[in-house]
Structure formats: structure tokens, C-alpha cells
């Protein structure tokens, strides 16, 4: 039940995202235990904060979930709402504490993102697109968190091929997440209407919202092909290309599915894209 509450799948994806982004900056000498240790701690911290955000979201969305997702832990009666609030607070504090042990930059992002997650859970449904933009930023910031975990001073990071790839990866994640969040809003439209939420499907209609999701997906796909055109020296385009094309195709197909299934397939595509970036870097070492 606890694993369901914190969305263990999402937490593991975040952990992997931190590790992948960090590998672009880490030196090939993996015997540097301190550097590798910081990255692992960063992955755990980001996962815990993600889990806390999911829990606090269920806390504030318990009434809507009675309509949209009655099998969730709170509406199904498997856990009391106050207990969820306490679990969330504990996870936030542990995640922030671990971030402090890495460096001040990770600490700042951890505190900022924790505050954003709490504000998002309480207020985001009342402002058009704020919810979508917030989640998209939070997903994209995972890669920045991974990069910052590898250095003591961001000024040490050189703007080379590695950083360009991380920037592309982050931008793709932002757009793909934005697209998926719109599809999720389509799925939740009935419950959101009853709670007077202001989402894109409610404001402009389901069909127009779906078109917006498609445009964002196309933007992410176009960005995913950018590595083929910027003459990267330290990135294996063959390993990357095979998986990224597959991920892009399935992502587009998912937009034609029922929102409930489509948004789940989108998560798979995002993981596949993450693996593509990882293999592109791994096989270039």
C-alpha cells in the first residue's frame, strides 16, 4: 500500500533519471567513491521527494479521487488521510536532508521542488495549465539535479557535448510530460468538473486538448532528433537512434489510444527514451 501511495514506479524512474544525467558528467574513473556516492544519494533523495509529492497530492485530491480513482489508498479506506500527510512530511524531510549532504545546490533544488510539490497539490487545479507546467518542470529538473550532484561548483561544468545532451534530454522530458499531463486531464475530466478545476480539456474541449498534446509530442520528437544534427563527438548515435525512434513511434501511437491506456504507454516511452540516452552515452565511453 505504501509503495502504491508513493508511486514506486515513478520514484524508480526518477532515480534512474538522476543516474543517467550524472553519467554524462562523471569522469570515467568510477573508483571515485565520493563522487559516485553523491550521485546515488541524489537519486535516493529525488525519489523520496517524488514519493512525498505523490503522497501529498493524494492527500489534497482525496475528494476528486473518490470519483476518478476510487481504488486509491485514501478513497478506498486503506489508509487514513492524516497518516498520508505525515508520511509525506517525513519523506520530504529525509529527501531534503540527504540533499544537504551532497552540496548546497542540490539542497536548494530539493527545497524548491518540495515547496512546489506542496503548492501544486493544493492549488494547481484552480489555475489553467499551472498543473501541467509544474509537473513538466519537476520532471525536467531531475536531470539538472543529477548534474549538480557531480560537482561542488556549477561553474566547473563545461558547456560541451555532454551538457548539450543533458539539455536536450531535459527539454524532451518537459514536452513529453506536458503532453502526457494533458492526456491525464482528459482522463480525469469528469471528476475535475465536479471539483470546479480549471484544466485544458475543460476550458477548450477534449478534441482541442488532444491536438495540443499532439503538438507538444511532435516538439519532443523533433528535439529527440537534434543529436543527429549537432555533430556530437562523444555520443553513440546508432545505439541512441534505434531506441529513440521506437520510443517516438510508440509515443505518437499512444496519443490515439483511450486516455487511461495512452498515458500509461507514454510512461513506458519516456523510460525507453531515457534508456536510449543512457546507451548513447554508455557505448561512447
C-alpha positions as CSV (number, residue, x, y, z in Angstrom):
1,X,0.0,0.0,0.0
2,X,2.8,2.4,0.9
3,X,4.5,1.6,-2.5
4,X,1.3,2.4,-4.2
5,X,0.9,5.7,-2.3
6,X,4.4,7.0,-3.3
7,X,4.1,5.6,-6.9
8,X,7.1,3.4,-6.6
9,X,7.3,3.1,-10.4
10,X,7.7,6.9,-10.8
11,X,10.2,7.0,-7.9
12,X,12.4,4.4,-9.6
13,X,12.2,6.3,-12.9
14,X,13.3,9.4,-11.2
15,X,16.2,7.5,-9.6
16,X,17.3,6.2,-13.0
17,X,16.9,9.7,-14.5
18,X,19.3,11.2,-11.9
19,X,21.8,8.4,-12.5
20,X,21.6,8.8,-16.3
21,X,22.1,12.6,-16.3
22,X,25.0,12.2,-13.9
23,X,26.8,9.7,-16.1
24,X,27.2,12.4,-18.7
25,X,29.3,14.5,-16.3
26,X,31.0,11.8,-14.2
27,X,34.6,11.0,-15.1
28,X,35.3,7.5,-16.4
29,X,37.1,6.7,-13.2
30,X,34.3,5.2,-11.2
31,X,36.7,4.4,-8.3
32,X,36.0,7.9,-7.0
33,X,33.7,6.6,-4.3
34,X,32.7,10.1,-3.0
35,X,31.5,11.2,-6.5
36,X,29.6,8.0,-7.2
37,X,28.2,8.0,-3.7
38,X,26.9,11.6,-4.1
39,X,25.1,10.5,-7.3
40,X,23.4,7.5,-5.6
41,X,22.4,9.7,-2.7
42,X,21.0,12.2,-5.1
43,X,18.9,9.5,-6.8
44,X,17.5,8.4,-3.5
45,X,16.8,11.9,-2.4
46,X,15.0,12.7,-5.6
47,X,13.0,9.5,-5.4
48,X,11.9,10.2,-1.8
49,X,10.8,13.8,-2.7
50,X,8.9,12.4,-5.7
51,X,7.2,9.9,-3.4
52,X,6.4,12.6,-0.9
53,X,4.9,14.7,-3.7
54,X,2.7,11.9,-4.9
55,X,1.5,11.2,-1.3
56,X,0.7,14.9,-0.6
57,X,-1.1,15.1,-4.0
58,X,-3.3,12.1,-2.9
59,X,-3.9,14.0,0.4
60,X,-5.3,17.1,-1.3
61,X,-7.0,15.2,-4.1
62,X,-8.9,12.7,-1.9
63,X,-12.3,14.1,-2.8
64,X,-11.6,14.1,-6.6
65,X,-10.2,10.6,-6.4
66,X,-13.5,9.3,-4.9
67,X,-14.8,9.9,-8.4
68,X,-11.8,9.5,-10.8
69,X,-9.8,6.8,-8.9
70,X,-11.8,5.3,-6.0
71,X,-9.3,2.4,-5.7
72,X,-6.5,4.7,-4.5
73,X,-5.4,4.2,-0.8
74,X,-7.3,7.1,0.7
75,X,-10.7,6.9,-1.0
76,X,-10.7,3.1,-0.7
77,X,-10.2,3.4,3.1
78,X,-6.9,1.5,3.2
79,X,-5.1,4.4,4.9
80,X,-6.3,7.4,6.8
81,X,-5.8,10.9,5.3
82,X,-3.8,12.3,8.3
83,X,-1.4,9.3,8.0
84,X,-0.8,10.2,4.4
85,X,0.1,13.7,5.4
86,X,2.6,12.5,8.0
87,X,4.2,10.1,5.6
88,X,4.6,12.9,3.0
89,X,6.2,15.2,5.6
90,X,8.7,12.5,6.7
91,X,9.7,11.7,3.1
92,X,10.2,15.4,2.2
93,X,12.4,15.9,5.3
94,X,14.5,12.8,4.6
95,X,14.9,13.8,0.9
96,X,15.9,17.3,1.8
97,X,18.3,16.0,4.5
98,X,20.0,13.7,2.0
99,X,20.3,16.6,-0.5
100,X,22.1,18.7,2.1
101,X,24.7,16.0,2.5
102,X,25.6,16.4,-1.2
103,X,26.0,20.1,-1.7
104,X,24.2,23.4,-1.3
105,X,23.0,23.4,-4.9
106,X,21.2,20.1,-4.6
107,X,19.8,21.3,-1.3
108,X,18.3,24.5,-2.9
109,X,16.7,22.4,-5.7
110,X,15.3,19.9,-3.1
111,X,13.7,22.6,-1.0
112,X,12.4,24.5,-4.0
113,X,10.9,21.4,-5.6
114,X,9.4,20.3,-2.3
115,X,7.7,23.6,-1.9
116,X,6.5,23.5,-5.5
117,X,5.1,20.0,-5.0
118,X,3.1,21.1,-1.9
119,X,1.7,24.2,-3.6
120,X,0.9,22.2,-6.7
121,X,-1.0,19.6,-4.8
122,X,-3.1,22.3,-3.0
123,X,-3.7,24.9,-5.6
124,X,-2.7,23.9,-9.2
125,X,-6.1,22.6,-10.4
126,X,-7.5,26.1,-9.9
127,X,-5.3,27.8,-12.5
128,X,-5.2,26.9,-16.2
129,X,-2.0,25.0,-17.3
130,X,-0.2,25.6,-14.0
131,X,-0.6,21.9,-13.1
132,X,0.8,20.8,-16.4
133,X,3.7,23.3,-16.4
134,X,4.6,22.4,-12.8
135,X,4.9,18.7,-13.4
136,X,6.8,19.2,-16.6
137,X,9.3,21.4,-14.9
138,X,9.7,19.0,-12.0
139,X,10.4,16.1,-14.4
140,X,12.9,18.2,-16.4
141,X,14.6,19.3,-13.1
142,X,15.5,15.7,-12.3
143,X,18.3,15.9,-14.9
144,X,19.7,19.2,-13.5
145,X,19.7,17.6,-10.0
146,X,21.8,14.7,-11.3
147,X,24.3,17.0,-13.0
148,X,24.7,19.2,-9.9
149,X,25.3,16.2,-7.7
150,X,28.6,15.6,-9.5
151,X,30.2,19.0,-8.8
152,X,31.0,21.3,-6.0
153,X,30.6,24.4,-8.1
154,X,28.3,24.6,-11.2
155,X,31.0,26.9,-12.7
156,X,33.1,23.8,-13.1
157,X,30.7,22.3,-15.7
158,X,32.0,23.0,-19.2
159,X,29.4,23.5,-22.0
160,X,30.4,20.6,-24.2
161,X,28.7,17.7,-25.9
162,X,27.7,16.1,-22.5
163,X,25.8,19.2,-21.3
164,X,24.2,19.6,-24.7
165,X,22.8,16.1,-24.5
166,X,21.5,16.6,-20.9
167,X,19.8,19.8,-22.1
168,X,18.2,18.0,-25.0
169,X,17.1,15.2,-22.6
170,X,15.6,17.7,-20.2
171,X,13.7,19.6,-22.9
172,X,12.3,16.3,-24.4
173,X,11.2,15.3,-20.9
174,X,9.5,18.6,-20.4
175,X,7.5,18.4,-23.6
176,X,6.7,14.7,-23.3
177,X,5.5,15.2,-19.7
178,X,3.4,18.2,-20.7
179,X,1.8,16.1,-23.4
180,X,1.1,13.3,-21.0
181,X,-0.4,15.6,-18.4
182,X,-2.9,16.9,-20.9
183,X,-3.9,13.4,-21.7
184,X,-4.3,12.6,-18.0
185,X,-6.5,15.7,-17.6
186,X,-8.7,14.3,-20.4
187,X,-8.9,11.0,-18.4
188,X,-9.9,12.9,-15.2
189,X,-12.3,15.4,-16.8
190,X,-15.5,14.2,-15.0
191,X,-14.0,14.4,-11.5
192,X,-12.3,17.7,-12.3
193,X,-15.6,19.3,-13.5
194,X,-17.3,18.3,-10.2
195,X,-14.5,20.0,-8.2
196,X,-14.6,23.1,-10.4
197,X,-11.0,22.5,-11.5
198,X,-9.7,24.6,-14.5
199,X,-7.9,22.2,-16.9
200,X,-7.2,22.5,-20.6
201,X,-9.8,19.8,-21.6
202,X,-12.5,21.6,-19.6
203,X,-11.5,25.0,-21.0
204,X,-11.1,24.2,-24.7
205,X,-12.7,20.8,-25.1
206,X,-11.3,17.3,-25.3
207,X,-10.5,17.4,-29.0
208,X,-8.6,20.7,-28.9
209,X,-6.8,19.5,-25.8
210,X,-5.7,16.3,-27.6
211,X,-4.4,18.4,-30.5
212,X,-2.3,20.4,-28.1
213,X,-0.9,17.2,-26.7
214,X,0.0,16.0,-30.2
215,X,1.8,19.3,-30.9
216,X,3.8,19.0,-27.8
217,X,4.6,15.4,-28.6
218,X,5.8,16.4,-32.0
219,X,8.0,19.0,-30.5
220,X,9.6,16.5,-28.2
221,X,10.1,14.1,-31.1
222,X,11.8,16.8,-33.2
223,X,14.1,17.6,-30.3
224,X,15.0,14.0,-29.8
225,X,16.5,14.0,-33.3
226,X,18.7,17.0,-32.5
227,X,21.7,14.8,-31.5
228,X,21.9,13.7,-35.2
229,X,22.5,17.2,-36.4
230,X,24.8,18.9,-33.8
231,X,28.0,16.8,-34.6
232,X,28.5,15.2,-31.2
233,X,31.8,13.5,-30.7
234,X,31.2,11.6,-27.6
235,X,27.7,10.1,-28.2
236,X,26.9,6.8,-29.9
237,X,24.1,7.8,-32.3
238,X,23.5,4.2,-33.5
239,X,22.7,2.9,-30.0
240,X,20.7,6.0,-29.3
241,X,18.9,6.1,-32.6
242,X,17.4,2.6,-32.5
243,X,15.6,3.1,-29.2
244,X,14.7,6.7,-29.6
245,X,12.9,6.1,-32.9
246,X,11.0,3.2,-31.3
247,X,10.1,5.4,-28.4
248,X,8.9,8.3,-30.6
249,X,6.7,6.0,-32.8
250,X,5.0,4.3,-29.8
251,X,4.5,7.7,-28.1
252,X,2.7,9.0,-31.2
253,X,0.6,5.8,-31.3
254,X,-0.3,6.2,-27.6
255,X,-2.0,9.6,-28.4
256,X,-4.6,7.7,-30.5
257,X,-5.5,5.3,-27.6
258,X,-8.0,5.8,-24.8
259,X,-6.5,8.3,-22.3
260,X,-6.4,5.7,-19.5
261,X,-4.2,3.4,-21.5
262,X,-2.4,6.0,-23.6
263,X,-1.0,7.9,-20.6
264,X,0.4,4.6,-19.2
265,X,2.0,3.8,-22.5
266,X,3.6,7.3,-22.5
267,X,5.4,6.5,-19.3
268,X,6.9,3.4,-21.0
269,X,8.0,5.6,-23.9
270,X,9.7,8.1,-21.6
271,X,11.6,5.3,-19.9
272,X,12.6,3.9,-23.3
273,X,13.8,7.3,-24.4
274,X,15.8,7.6,-21.1
275,X,17.4,4.2,-21.8
276,X,18.3,5.5,-25.4
277,X,20.1,8.5,-23.9
278,X,21.9,6.2,-21.4
279,X,23.0,3.7,-24.1
280,X,24.2,6.5,-26.4
281,X,26.4,7.8,-23.6
282,X,27.4,4.4,-22.2
283,X,28.6,2.9,-25.6
284,X,30.6,6.1,-26.3
285,X,32.8,5.6,-23.2
